[in-house]
Amino acid sequence: EFVGGVAAMSTLLACGLGDGTLLLLRPNDGEELRRLELGHGPLALFASPDDHLLALCKDNLVLVNPAGAVRALSAKGVRAAAFGPTSAAIGYGTDK
């Protein structure tokens, strides 16, 4: 299966699949702890220092907080993204 991104956090490993699924795994043994639906397959994943995840998808960004709440952020034509010092600051670039 296509893997669109992997990101390591302090206690979890996140793996984004092409079908729009985000897997949260225990890093030491790979056990699946949680499965979340992003809506679109991620092209890349980023972890913040405070354990939030950002998934770069085709035409949006998806923010996942440490509790697993998923929030889509409108970002037409997004091609690159990054967190600032915390998850409160997100920068992204588009093809527009």
ABEGO torsion letter per residue (X at the ends): XBBAEBBBBAABBBBBBAAGBBBBBBAAAGBBABBBBAGBBBABBBBBAAGBBBBBBAABBBBBBAAGBBBBBBBBGBABBBBBABAABBBBBBAX
